[in-house]
Structures are given as structure tokens and as C-alpha cells.
Amino acid sequence: MMRIGIAAATAATLVWLLVPGDSAQGQAQAPAAQSQQSPQQQKQEIYRELDLFGQVLERIRSDYVEEANDQQLIEAAINGMLSSLDPHSSYLNSKNFRDLQTQMRGEFGGLGIEVTMENGLVKVVSPIDDTPAAHAGLKPGDLITHIDGTPVQGLTLPEAVEKMRGLINTDINLTIRREGREPFDVKLTRANIKIQSVRSHIESNNIGYIRITSFNEQTDVGLTNAMKNLKTQANNKLIGVVLDLRNNPGGLLSRCRMPSSTRARSYRPAAAARTMRSATTPAPATSPPGCRLRC
């Protein structure tokens, strides 16, 4: 029989478990013993461990010094299980999964501004051409202090961006602080915003430069259009293309494959495979200082 105890001191909790056979020697012999068990015995062992997990969870809920959130506890346990496998496995709850889908689609209902955080306020880096933000006259350097009357101070950048995104054709009020004038309100109507993941230009008249910032559902079309534009700008005398993938956080594996029309004659599958593996590395879960998001 196992015994479970819990002790709370100020803001810290110590959970101690005594389970017969859990000594270091028993743990070292566990894998070998488990391999000798029948499938039925292994299933019973899993149920025993799950029962242990349930008892610990219940003891935390009843005796922890502060009220614990059940969903956060379960998600933390799942993430702990997956992170023990490798650094690339993680769990997405419904909200994070929706955010990932939005990122992979490369389009969302929003205002069309690239923003960052400065001194606790949302700072406009640049409005995107032909979007509600551009039509409303927002300028680089504008500070957003309130969203629908709610102060931005205290919000993280992802939280503020989430508030500014929303259903297409819905309205939002932003309070803007601009140098040289009093704070003022701007009413905008959300529209469908597409993220341009491919940028290009010509270098030295006949060398193309293509920058892919992320791999989303817009990348294929953007890359194909970029190659067409480069060939036109070079008068069909394009001798090469520089493909810039620096700081690309990754994205959809299917979009990491260059369309056949854009492949050069010197295309090497091995090099492409290395590129795809590096390009599909997950982006950091948190936004580092100076990071920019679009909404």
C-alpha cells in the first residue's frame, strides 16, 4: 500500500510519496522487470501509475496553500511527459492550436499593423499597405494606450495582439498617443489580413534576392510570383537567386518544398533535406524582447 503526504509552508508545497519497491535498486530493475511482464500486467501497471497521479492531483487540490487550477495542472503534467521525450514535443491546448492554425494560414481578421512592445505600451512599427490601419492614418511610432477603452498597460504583446485581432467586419476603438498632439481615438473595422511571407528584389541587375520569413499557406504563391517578377525585372537574364532563410522560425513542411518552376538546375535533394529540417524547427513559445507581431 502506498502512502501520500503533503506539507505546505508559505507559498511552497512539498509532496512526498512512499511506494513500496520505489528504492533506487527497484527503479533500476523496473525496466527489466517490465519487459518480462505480460501485456495484461503492463496494462495493470499503467493503471496503477495513473491512480497514483490521480491521488497526487487530488491531494494538491485539497491541501495546497493556494487554490490550484485543474486545467493548468493537467496541462503542466502533459507537457512534462512530452518534454521528457525530446525538446521538440509539446502539447497545444485548444487556444494555442487555433493560434498555430492562424499562423500557418498566413491570414486572419485584423487591422493590418506590425507592432512591438515599448515601455508597457503597444508601439506601431509599420502599417501594412491597403489595410484598415493604413486607411485610418496610423503611423510608425504611434503608441496604442487603450483597446476598446481597456488600458494596454499590464498586457503582454501576444495578449494585446489577440484583442486587436477578431472577426472580419467587426469594429474596434484604439486610443493613440502620437508625439506632438493630444491622445486621440481611432475607430477601425477589422478586415482579412494576409501575411506576406516572401519578399524579393534584384541585385546587380541580374541576381535575384528572395527572403522567406516563414513557411505558411501563402508561401507557394508568394515564391512563384517572386520568381516571375525577378525574371521580368532582369529581362529574362536572371543568372542566379539568393534564397535567404535566416531567422525563419519554420512552419508547414509541405510549404518548405520549392515549386518545380522555381528549382535551379543545380538543385540537390540532400541540401534541400537539410534546409527543410532546419526550417521546420518550432518557433520559441514566448516572444523575446523587441519581437514584432502583426494584427
N, C-alpha and C positions, 0 to 999 in steps of 0.2 A: 504494500500500500504506500502511496506517495503522500508527502505532507507539503503543504504550501503555506508560506507565511509572507507577510508584507509589513514593512515598517516605514513610517513617514516621518521625516524631520524637516521642518520648514518647507522649502519648495522642492525637496528631493525625496524620491521614493526608492527604497531598496526592496527588491523582490528576491526571496531565496526559496529554492526548491530542493527538497531532499527526495531523490528517487532511488530506490534500491538498485544497485548494479550500475550506477552512474559514475563510478570511480574512473580515474584515468585509464586503469587497466581494462575496465569494462568497455570504455569508449573505444580503446584501441582494438579490442576484439570484436566490436559491433559489426563492422563491415564484413568480416569473415563469417560471423555467425549469421548475418542477414542473407549472405549468398547461399547458405545451406538451408534456409527456410523454404517451405513450400509456398506457392503463390497465396494460398489462403492465410498462412501465418504472416506473410508480409503485409497482406491487406489488414489483418488484425493489428499489426504493429503500427501501421499508418493511423488507424482509428484511435489507437492508444495515444499517439503523439498529438492528434487533433484534439482529443479530450483534454490533454494537458494544456494545450494552447487555450482552449475554452475556459478552463479553470483559472489560468493566469489572467485572462481578459476580464472575467467576472470579478476577480479579487481587485483588479485595478479600478473597475467601475464602482465597486462598493467601498473601498478603503483608501483610495488615493486622496492626497491632501487637497487637490482641486478637482473640479468636475472635468472629466475627460470626454472628448468627442469620439463616439464609437466609430464613425466613418474614418476619421483621421487615424485612429489606432489600427483599424483593419488595413487601410491603405499603406501605412508605415510597415506593417508586418509583411504585406505582399511585396513591397519594394525591397525590404530587407532580404526576402527569399530570393528575388530575382537578381539583386546586386551581388549576392554570394556566388552566382553562376559565372558572371563575367561583367565587365564595366559597361557593356553596351545594352544589356537587357533592363527594361524598366516597365512600369505599369502606368497606363494612361486611364484616368477616370473619364467620365463622360464629357466633362468640360474641356479637359486637356485634349481629348480626342477630337472634339469639334474644332478647337483652335488649330490642331495639326491639319485637319481637313481644309480649313480656310487657308492656311499657309501653303498647302500643296496645290490647291486650286489656283492660287495666284490672283484671286479676285474676291471682293467682299463688298458689303454695303457700308459705305463710309463717306468721308469728307474730301479725301484726296490731299492729305498733307503728310509730310515726313517730319516727325517730331523727336525730340530728345528731352532729357530732364535737366533743369538748371536751377539750383537753389530751391528745390522742392516744387518748382512750377514747370509746366509743360511748355517747352520752347519750340516754336516753329522753325524748322531747318529750311524747308522749302515747300511751297505749294506745288502740286502736280498740275501740269497744264491741262486746261479744259476740264476742270473738276469743280465741284461746289466751292471748295476753299479758294481756288483761283478766281472764280467768278465773284466771290464775296470780297475780294481785295485783301486777303490775308497776305502778310509779307514775312520774309525771313527775319528772325529776331523777335517777332511778336511773342508775348508771353500769355498763355492761357491760364487765367487765375480761377475761373469757375466754369463748371459744366452743368447747364440747366440749374444754375443757382447754387450748386454744391461746390464748396471750395476744393481745389485740386490738392492743396497742401495736405500732406499725410498719405496721399495715394502713391503707389509705385507707378512706374511708366506703363507696364502692361495693364494695370488696373484702369488707368486713365484712358488708354487706347481702347480698352474694351467698352468703356462708357461712350466713347465717341463713335465707335462702330455700331451698326444696328441694321434694321430692316430698311430696304430701299424705299424712298418716298416718305420717310418719317422725318420730323423736324427736330432740331437741337439748337439750343442757345449757348453761345460761348461768350464769356467775358474776357476781353482782350486788353492787355496793358502794352502800350506802344510808346516808345521814347518820344518825348516832345508833346504828348497830349494826354488828356484825362482818360481813364479806363472807359471802355465802351462795349456794348453788347452787339453781337452779330448773330443773326438767325440763319441757319443753313438747313437745306434739305438733303438728306443722305442719298447718294447715287451709287451705281455699280462702279467700283474702282478696280482696275486691273493693274497688277504689279508688273512692271517691265523688268524682266529678269535678264534680258540680253541688251547690251549696248555695243555700238561699233563705230569706228571711224577709219579713215585712210591715213597711213603714214608714208611719207616719201613717195607719194603719187601712185605707187603700185603694190604696197604692202598693207594688208588689212589687219585691223586690230579688233578682236571680239572679246568682250568681258561678259562672263556669265556669273551673275551674283547668287543665283540659287537654281535648283532644278525643280520647277513646278510644271503644271499643265500648260503653261504658256511658253515654255522654253522651246519646244519643237518649232512652233510657228515663228517665234522671235528669231531663232537661229537661221531658219530658212530665209526669212526676209532680210536679215543682216547680210547673208552671203550674196543675195541678189543685189542689194544696194551697194555693196562693196565692189562687185563686178561692174556695175554701171558707173560708179564713181571712177574706177580705174580704166574705163573704156575697154572693158574685156581684156585687159592686160595685167590682171592680178597674178603676181608671181608667188605669193605666199600669204599665210594668215597666222597671226599670233593669237593663240587662244589662252586667255587669262582666267584661271580658276582660283586665284589667290583669295583666301578668306571666304571661300564658298562653303557655307555650312552643310551642304548636301541637299537631299530631297528625294524625289521619286527616282528609283533605279531605272525605270523604263525611259525616263527623260534624260538619263546620262548617256544614252547611245545616240551618237550623232546621225542624223538622217543621211541616207546614202548619197543624196545630192550634194552634201557638204563635205564628204570624205575626200581627203587628198590621196594621190597615188601612192604616197609613202606611208599610208595608214598601216599601223602594226597592231594586231589584236592584243599582243601581250602588253604593249604600252597602254592600250585602251582599258584593259582589265585593271591595271594598276590605278589608272585615273579614276575609274568607276568606284573602286574600293575606297579610295581616299575621299572621293566626292560624296559618298553616302554616309560618312561619319556623322552621327547625330549632332545637332546644334546644342550648345550649353542650355541647361534648363533655366538659368537665371540670366538676366540682362546685365552685362558688365557696365561699369561707368562709361558714359559717353556713347552708349549704344543708341541706335536710331530705329524707330518703328514707324510704320505707316498706318494711317487710319482714315 
